């Protein structure tokens, strides 16, 4: 069995530092009248939009683990299905 992925405290600090750098660099590049406008057509605003998208998609996996999406779970389900199928034949 594999262990669940856990974030170590130093990894959390590194992640927080990367997020802070990303947010501050984007804040310095954006004009103040468009700051905070998500999903608009400006090419400058694509970076925060994509960053938000990846944070939303990867945060649950990071916090709660892959669970039913993991390869181990999928392979166990397939092998259990094959065993049940062979036992009924």
N, CA, C and O atoms as CSV, one atom per row, in Angstrom:
chain,resi,resn,atom,element,x,y,z
A,1,UNK,N,N,0.834,-1.192,0.000
A,1,UNK,CA,C,0.000,0.000,0.000
A,1,UNK,C,C,0.872,1.245,0.000
A,1,UNK,O,O,1.963,1.261,0.569
A,2,UNK,N,N,0.383,2.253,-0.629
A,2,UNK,CA,C,1.125,3.512,-0.659
A,2,UNK,C,C,0.572,4.452,0.398
A,2,UNK,O,O,-0.607,4.395,0.750
A,3,UNK,N,N,1.438,5.309,0.894
A,3,UNK,CA,C,0.994,6.301,1.872
A,3,UNK,C,C,0.344,7.464,1.160
A,3,UNK,O,O,0.667,7.760,0.010
A,4,UNK,N,N,-0.562,8.116,1.838
A,4,UNK,CA,C,-1.172,9.325,1.280
A,4,UNK,C,C,-0.144,10.440,1.249
A,4,UNK,O,O,0.741,10.519,2.101
A,5,UNK,N,N,-0.278,11.290,0.259
A,5,UNK,CA,C,0.644,12.419,0.126
A,5,UNK,C,C,0.287,13.462,1.178
A,5,UNK,O,O,-0.864,13.886,1.273
A,6,UNK,N,N,1.261,13.866,1.954
A,6,UNK,CA,C,1.063,14.897,2.976
A,6,UNK,C,C,2.022,16.045,2.718
A,6,UNK,O,O,3.187,15.827,2.386
A,7,UNK,N,N,1.537,17.250,2.868
A,7,UNK,CA,C,2.392,18.425,2.728
A,7,UNK,C,C,3.201,18.615,4.003
A,7,UNK,O,O,2.660,18.597,5.109
A,8,UNK,N,N,4.493,18.796,3.829
A,8,UNK,CA,C,5.349,19.110,4.971
A,8,UNK,C,C,5.291,20.614,5.213
A,8,UNK,O,O,4.964,21.364,4.293
A,9,UNK,N,N,5.597,21.075,6.420
A,9,UNK,CA,C,5.531,22.513,6.717
A,9,UNK,C,C,6.435,23.353,5.818
A,9,UNK,O,O,6.068,24.471,5.458
A,10,UNK,N,N,7.612,22.836,5.447
A,10,UNK,CA,C,8.480,23.617,4.575
A,10,UNK,C,C,7.905,23.727,3.167
A,10,UNK,O,O,8.147,24.720,2.480
A,11,UNK,N,N,7.145,22.717,2.728
A,11,UNK,CA,C,6.501,22.797,1.423
A,11,UNK,C,C,5.373,23.824,1.433
A,11,UNK,O,O,5.163,24.532,0.448
A,12,UNK,N,N,4.658,23.904,2.535
A,12,UNK,CA,C,3.589,24.896,2.638
A,12,UNK,C,C,4.172,26.304,2.575
A,12,UNK,O,O,3.609,27.186,1.927
A,13,UNK,N,N,5.302,26.512,3.252
A,13,UNK,CA,C,5.954,27.814,3.205
A,13,UNK,C,C,6.436,28.159,1.808
A,13,UNK,O,O,6.298,29.301,1.369
A,14,UNK,N,N,7.001,27.180,1.101
A,14,UNK,CA,C,7.442,27.421,-0.276
A,14,UNK,C,C,6.266,27.753,-1.177
A,14,UNK,O,O,6.350,28.651,-2.014
A,15,UNK,N,N,5.168,27.023,-1.004
A,15,UNK,CA,C,3.981,27.281,-1.807
A,15,UNK,C,C,3.414,28.663,-1.520
A,15,UNK,O,O,3.015,29.371,-2.445
A,16,UNK,N,N,3.373,29.054,-0.257
A,16,UNK,CA,C,2.878,30.386,0.101
A,16,UNK,C,C,3.771,31.474,-0.486
A,16,UNK,O,O,3.271,32.502,-0.942
A,17,UNK,N,N,5.083,31.262,-0.480
A,17,UNK,CA,C,6.007,32.234,-1.058
A,17,UNK,C,C,5.813,32.360,-2.564
A,17,UNK,O,O,5.854,33.466,-3.102
A,18,UNK,N,N,5.603,31.241,-3.247
A,18,UNK,CA,C,5.360,31.297,-4.693
A,18,UNK,C,C,4.068,32.032,-5.006
A,18,UNK,O,O,4.015,32.824,-5.947
A,19,UNK,N,N,3.021,31.776,-4.222
A,19,UNK,CA,C,1.741,32.459,-4.444
A,19,UNK,C,C,1.891,33.952,-4.190
A,19,UNK,O,O,1.366,34.763,-4.952
A,20,UNK,N,N,2.598,34.323,-3.132
A,20,UNK,CA,C,2.815,35.745,-2.837
A,20,UNK,C,C,3.577,36.431,-3.962
A,20,UNK,O,O,3.215,37.535,-4.368
A,21,UNK,N,N,4.619,35.797,-4.466
A,21,UNK,CA,C,5.383,36.374,-5.569
A,21,UNK,C,C,4.541,36.514,-6.831
A,21,UNK,O,O,4.632,37.519,-7.536
A,22,UNK,N,N,3.730,35.515,-7.113
A,22,UNK,CA,C,2.868,35.571,-8.297
A,22,UNK,C,C,1.862,36.715,-8.177
A,22,UNK,O,O,1.681,37.486,-9.119
A,23,UNK,N,N,1.224,36.823,-7.047
A,23,UNK,CA,C,0.200,37.851,-6.859
A,23,UNK,C,C,0.807,39.248,-6.896
A,23,UNK,O,O,0.248,40.145,-7.527
A,24,UNK,N,N,1.932,39.444,-6.237
A,24,UNK,CA,C,2.531,40.777,-6.223
A,24,UNK,C,C,3.084,41.164,-7.584
A,24,UNK,O,O,3.002,42.332,-7.962
A,25,UNK,N,N,3.648,40.216,-8.337
A,25,UNK,CA,C,4.163,40.559,-9.659
A,25,UNK,C,C,3.029,40.909,-10.607
A,25,UNK,O,O,3.169,41.824,-11.419
A,26,UNK,N,N,1.915,40.208,-10.523
A,26,UNK,CA,C,0.771,40.525,-11.368
A,26,UNK,C,C,0.160,41.859,-10.940
A,26,UNK,O,O,-0.283,42.641,-11.782
A,27,UNK,N,N,0.136,42.114,-9.645
A,27,UNK,CA,C,-0.429,43.377,-9.153
A,27,UNK,C,C,0.397,44.573,-9.629
A,27,UNK,O,O,-0.157,45.642,-9.887
A,28,UNK,N,N,1.702,44.406,-9.746
A,28,UNK,CA,C,2.548,45.504,-10.220
A,28,UNK,C,C,2.406,45.737,-11.719
A,28,UNK,O,O,2.599,46.857,-12.191
A,29,UNK,N,N,2.072,44.696,-12.469
A,29,UNK,CA,C,1.966,44.831,-13.924
A,29,UNK,C,C,0.605,45.333,-14.383
A,29,UNK,O,O,0.492,45.907,-15.466
A,30,UNK,N,N,-0.416,45.128,-13.585
A,30,UNK,CA,C,-1.766,45.486,-14.011
A,30,UNK,C,C,-2.071,46.936,-13.697
A,30,UNK,O,O,-1.639,47.460,-12.670
A,31,UNK,N,N,-2.824,47.593,-14.589
A,31,UNK,CA,C,-3.329,48.921,-14.246
A,31,UNK,C,C,-4.346,48.823,-13.111
A,31,UNK,O,O,-5.053,47.823,-12.982
A,32,UNK,N,N,-4.409,49.851,-12.309
A,32,UNK,CA,C,-5.262,49.795,-11.117
A,32,UNK,C,C,-6.749,49.715,-11.442
A,32,UNK,O,O,-7.519,49.186,-10.640
A,33,UNK,N,N,-7.172,50.223,-12.594
A,33,UNK,CA,C,-8.612,50.178,-12.907
A,33,UNK,C,C,-9.083,48.784,-13.315
A,33,UNK,O,O,-10.279,48.501,-13.245
A,34,UNK,N,N,-8.173,47.910,-13.737
A,34,UNK,CA,C,-8.583,46.553,-14.111
A,34,UNK,C,C,-8.164,45.515,-13.088
A,34,UNK,O,O,-8.396,44.324,-13.299
A,35,UNK,N,N,-7.561,45.924,-11.996
A,35,UNK,CA,C,-7.092,44.956,-11.012
A,35,UNK,C,C,-8.271,44.254,-10.363
A,35,UNK,O,O,-9.206,44.900,-9.892
A,36,UNK,N,N,-8.222,42.944,-10.339
A,36,UNK,CA,C,-9.271,42.154,-9.724
A,36,UNK,C,C,-10.367,41.721,-10.664
A,36,UNK,O,O,-11.295,41.029,-10.245
A,37,UNK,N,N,-10.290,42.110,-11.939
A,37,UNK,CA,C,-11.302,41.688,-12.899
A,37,UNK,C,C,-10.914,40.319,-13.440
A,37,UNK,O,O,-9.957,40.203,-14.206
A,38,UNK,N,N,-11.641,39.293,-13.052
A,38,UNK,CA,C,-11.330,37.945,-13.502
A,38,UNK,C,C,-12.078,37.618,-14.788
A,38,UNK,O,O,-13.190,38.094,-15.015
A,39,UNK,N,N,-11.457,36.808,-15.613
A,39,UNK,CA,C,-12.048,36.248,-16.829
A,39,UNK,C,C,-12.529,37.315,-17.802
A,39,UNK,O,O,-13.591,37.177,-18.410
A,40,UNK,N,N,-11.751,38.371,-17.948
A,40,UNK,CA,C,-12.068,39.343,-18.982
A,40,UNK,C,C,-11.166,39.069,-20.185
A,40,UNK,O,O,-10.367,38.132,-20.160
A,41,UNK,N,N,-11.289,39.877,-21.234
A,41,UNK,CA,C,-10.608,39.594,-22.498
A,41,UNK,C,C,-9.197,40.162,-22.578
A,41,UNK,O,O,-8.563,40.040,-23.626
A,42,UNK,N,N,-8.690,40.763,-21.547
A,42,UNK,CA,C,-7.367,41.363,-21.585
A,42,UNK,C,C,-6.285,40.282,-21.575
A,42,UNK,O,O,-6.336,39.373,-20.746
A,43,UNK,N,N,-5.294,40.367,-22.494
A,43,UNK,CA,C,-4.240,39.353,-22.495
A,43,UNK,C,C,-3.333,39.421,-21.268
A,43,UNK,O,O,-2.692,38.428,-20.926
A,44,UNK,N,N,-3.268,40.566,-20.603
A,44,UNK,CA,C,-2.454,40.680,-19.392
A,44,UNK,C,C,-3.103,39.905,-18.243
A,44,UNK,O,O,-2.410,39.382,-17.370
A,45,UNK,N,N,-4.413,39.838,-18.250
A,45,UNK,CA,C,-5.139,39.202,-17.157
A,45,UNK,C,C,-5.241,37.689,-17.290
A,45,UNK,O,O,-5.880,37.044,-16.459
A,46,UNK,N,N,-4.629,37.110,-18.309
A,46,UNK,CA,C,-4.703,35.653,-18.454
A,46,UNK,C,C,-3.908,34.935,-17.376
A,46,UNK,O,O,-4.278,33.834,-16.967
A,47,UNK,N,N,-2.824,35.538,-16.910
A,47,UNK,CA,C,-1.995,34.878,-15.901
A,47,UNK,C,C,-2.763,34.657,-14.606
A,47,UNK,O,O,-2.772,33.531,-14.109
A,48,UNK,N,N,-3.416,35.684,-14.024
A,48,UNK,CA,C,-4.173,35.402,-12.794
A,48,UNK,C,C,-5.352,34.464,-13.022
A,48,UNK,O,O,-5.711,33.687,-12.137
A,49,UNK,N,N,-5.954,34.536,-14.210
A,49,UNK,CA,C,-7.073,33.642,-14.492
A,49,UNK,C,C,-6.607,32.188,-14.530
A,49,UNK,O,O,-7.247,31.310,-13.952
A,50,UNK,N,N,-5.500,31.942,-15.207
A,50,UNK,CA,C,-4.979,30.584,-15.271
A,50,UNK,C,C,-4.476,30.122,-13.903
A,50,UNK,O,O,-4.647,28.962,-13.530
A,51,UNK,N,N,-3.865,31.026,-13.172
A,51,UNK,CA,C,-3.389,30.688,-11.829
A,51,UNK,C,C,-4.561,30.294,-10.933
A,51,UNK,O,O,-4.481,29.306,-10.204
A,52,UNK,N,N,-5.636,31.056,-10.986
A,52,UNK,CA,C,-6.823,30.736,-10.195
A,52,UNK,C,C,-7.415,29.392,-10.617
A,52,UNK,O,O,-7.840,28.602,-9.775
A,53,UNK,N,N,-7.438,29.142,-11.917
A,53,UNK,CA,C,-7.960,27.871,-12.409
A,53,UNK,C,C,-7.161,26.693,-11.845
A,53,UNK,O,O,-7.746,25.727,-11.355
A,54,UNK,N,N,-5.827,26.768,-11.912
A,54,UNK,CA,C,-5.004,25.668,-11.431
A,54,UNK,C,C,-5.073,25.530,-9.917
A,54,UNK,O,O,-5.020,24.414,-9.402
A,55,UNK,N,N,-5.188,26.622,-9.206
A,55,UNK,CA,C,-5.323,26.535,-7.746
A,55,UNK,C,C,-6.630,25.839,-7.389
A,55,UNK,O,O,-6.658,24.985,-6.503
A,56,UNK,N,N,-7.714,26.201,-8.076
A,56,UNK,CA,C,-9.018,25.595,-7.791
A,56,UNK,C,C,-9.012,24.107,-8.144
A,56,UNK,O,O,-9.612,23.301,-7.432
A,57,UNK,N,N,-8.339,23.737,-9.236
A,57,UNK,CA,C,-8.313,22.333,-9.629
A,57,UNK,C,C,-7.390,21.482,-8.764
A,57,UNK,O,O,-7.707,20.328,-8.474
A,58,UNK,N,N,-6.259,22.035,-8.353
A,58,UNK,CA,C,-5.277,21.233,-7.635
A,58,UNK,C,C,-5.370,21.317,-6.112
A,58,UNK,O,O,-4.828,20.456,-5.419
A,59,UNK,N,N,-6.043,22.331,-5.582
A,59,UNK,CA,C,-6.152,22.468,-4.124
A,59,UNK,C,C,-6.871,21.280,-3.479
A,59,UNK,O,O,-6.380,20.778,-2.469
A,60,UNK,N,N,-8.004,20.802,-4.001
A,60,UNK,CA,C,-8.628,19.633,-3.363
A,60,UNK,C,C,-7.744,18.386,-3.405
A,60,UNK,O,O,-7.711,17.613,-2.448
A,61,UNK,N,N,-7.029,18.192,-4.516
A,61,UNK,CA,C,-6.129,17.039,-4.590
A,61,UNK,C,C,-4.999,17.158,-3.587
A,61,UNK,O,O,-4.592,16.164,-2.985
A,62,UNK,N,N,-4.492,18.365,-3.405
A,62,UNK,CA,C,-3.401,18.576,-2.469
A,62,UNK,C,C,-3.874,18.416,-1.036
A,62,UNK,O,O,-3.177,17.813,-0.219
A,63,UNK,N,N,-5.030,18.939,-0.722
A,63,UNK,CA,C,-5.519,18.909,0.656
A,63,UNK,C,C,-6.090,17.555,1.056
A,63,UNK,O,O,-5.872,17.097,2.177
A,64,UNK,N,N,-6.821,16.914,0.147
A,64,UNK,CA,C,-7.544,15.693,0.503
A,64,UNK,C,C,-6.967,14.426,-0.112
A,64,UNK,O,O,-7.403,13.327,0.229
A,65,UNK,N,N,-5.993,14.557,-1.013
A,65,UNK,CA,C,-5.422,13.387,-1.683
A,65,UNK,C,C,-6.251,13.004,-2.894
A,65,UNK,O,O,-7.353,13.513,-3.101
A,66,UNK,N,N,-5.704,12.101,-3.685
A,66,UNK,CA,C,-6.353,11.724,-4.942
A,66,UNK,C,C,-7.588,10.865,-4.706
A,66,UNK,O,O,-8.570,10.985,-5.439
A,67,UNK,N,N,-7.554,10.003,-3.697
A,67,UNK,CA,C,-8.717,9.171,-3.373
A,67,UNK,C,C,-9.197,8.348,-4.540
A,67,UNK,O,O,-8.440,7.536,-5.071
A,68,UNK,N,N,-10.441,8.535,-4.957
A,68,UNK,CA,C,-10.980,7.707,-6.036
A,68,UNK,C,C,-10.333,7.974,-7.394
A,68,UNK,O,O,-10.517,7.182,-8.318
A,69,UNK,N,N,-9.587,9.059,-7.541
A,69,UNK,CA,C,-8.949,9.357,-8.810
A,69,UNK,C,C,-7.570,8.719,-8.946
A,69,UNK,O,O,-6.975,8.780,-10.022
A,70,UNK,N,N,-7.052,8.112,-7.890
A,70,UNK,CA,C,-5.696,7.582,-7.926
A,70,UNK,C,C,-5.623,6.304,-8.764
A,70,UNK,O,O,-6.620,5.608,-8.958
A,71,UNK,N,N,-4.434,6.022,-9.246
A,71,UNK,CA,C,-4.218,4.830,-10.065
A,71,UNK,C,C,-4.397,3.570,-9.222
A,71,UNK,O,O,-4.907,2.565,-9.716
A,72,UNK,N,N,-3.985,3.616,-7.961
A,72,UNK,CA,C,-4.139,2.452,-7.078
A,72,UNK,C,C,-5.605,2.069,-6.909
A,72,UNK,O,O,-5.965,0.898,-7.023
A,73,UNK,N,N,-6.436,3.049,-6.641
A,73,UNK,CA,C,-7.862,2.773,-6.449
A,73,UNK,C,C,-8.480,2.222,-7.727
A,73,UNK,O,O,-9.266,1.276,-7.685
A,74,UNK,N,N,-8.125,2.812,-8.852
A,74,UNK,CA,C,-8.667,2.350,-10.131
A,74,UNK,C,C,-8.229,0.930,-10.430
A,74,UNK,O,O,-9.042,0.118,-10.873
A,75,UNK,N,N,-6.960,0.610,-10.198
A,75,UNK,CA,C,-6.479,-0.747,-10.471
A,75,UNK,C,C,-7.126,-1.763,-9.532
A,75,UNK,O,O,-7.424,-2.883,-9.948
A,76,UNK,N,N,-7.350,-1.382,-8.261
A,76,UNK,CA,C,-8.031,-2.293,-7.331
A,76,UNK,C,C,-9.474,-2.533,-7.756
A,76,UNK,O,O,-9.971,-3.655,-7.648
A,77,UNK,N,N,-10.150,-1.501,-8.236
A,77,UNK,CA,C,-11.533,-1.667,-8.695
A,77,UNK,C,C,-11.595,-2.577,-9.917
A,77,UNK,O,O,-12.489,-3.417,-10.023
A,78,UNK,N,N,-10.648,-2.414,-10.841
A,78,UNK,CA,C,-10.635,-3.240,-12.048
A,78,UNK,C,C,-10.344,-4.692,-11.691
A,78,UNK,O,O,-10.992,-5.600,-12.212
A,79,UNK,N,N,-9.369,-4.920,-10.804
A,79,UNK,CA,C,-9.046,-6.307,-10.424
A,79,UNK,C,C,-10.206,-6.943,-9.653
A,79,UNK,O,O,-10.486,-8.127,-9.839
A,80,UNK,N,N,-10.876,-6.185,-8.801
A,80,UNK,CA,C,-12.041,-6.729,-8.080
A,80,UNK,C,C,-13.167,-7.055,-9.049
A,80,UNK,O,O,-13.849,-8.066,-8.883
A,81,UNK,N,N,-13.370,-6.221,-10.050
A,81,UNK,CA,C,-14.409,-6.469,-11.052
A,81,UNK,C,C,-14.089,-7.743,-11.835
A,81,UNK,O,O,-14.978,-8.547,-12.113
A,82,UNK,N,N,-12.795,-7.922,-12.194
A,82,UNK,CA,C,-12.396,-9.120,-12.935
A,82,UNK,C,C,-12.581,-10.379,-12.088
A,82,UNK,O,O,-13.020,-11.410,-12.597
A,83,UNK,N,N,-12.243,-10.299,-10.786
A,83,UNK,CA,C,-12.424,-11.465,-9.903
A,83,UNK,C,C,-13.905,-11.829,-9.784
A,83,UNK,O,O,-14.263,-13.006,-9.839
A,84,UNK,N,N,-14.758,-10.827,-9.624
A,84,UNK,CA,C,-16.199,-11.090,-9.537
A,84,UNK,C,C,-16.720,-11.686,-10.838
A,84,UNK,O,O,-17.555,-12.590,-10.824
A,85,UNK,N,N,-16.230,-11.185,-11.946
A,85,UNK,CA,C,-16.679,-11.655,-13.251
A,85,UNK,C,C,-16.248,-13.105,-13.473
A,85,UNK,O,O,-17.027,-13.912,-13.981
A,86,UNK,N,N,-15.007,-13.442,-13.094
A,86,UNK,CA,C,-14.522,-14.807,-13.268
A,86,UNK,C,C,-15.223,-15.776,-12.315
A,86,UNK,O,O,-15.440,-16.939,-12.657
A,87,UNK,N,N,-15.573,-15.304,-11.135
A,87,UNK,CA,C,-16.249,-16.209,-10.188
A,87,UNK,C,C,-17.680,-16.512,-10.610
A,87,UNK,O,O,-18.215,-17.558,-10.244
A,88,UNK,N,N,-18.310,-15.625,-11.367
A,88,UNK,CA,C,-19.685,-15.882,-11.815
A,88,UNK,C,C,-19.718,-16.711,-13.071
A,88,UNK,O,O,-20.769,-17.256,-13.410
A,89,UNK,N,N,-18.609,-16.833,-13.780
A,89,UNK,CA,C,-18.583,-17.624,-15.016
A,89,UNK,C,C,-18.492,-19.061,-14.727
A,89,UNK,O,O,-18.460,-19.876,-15.649
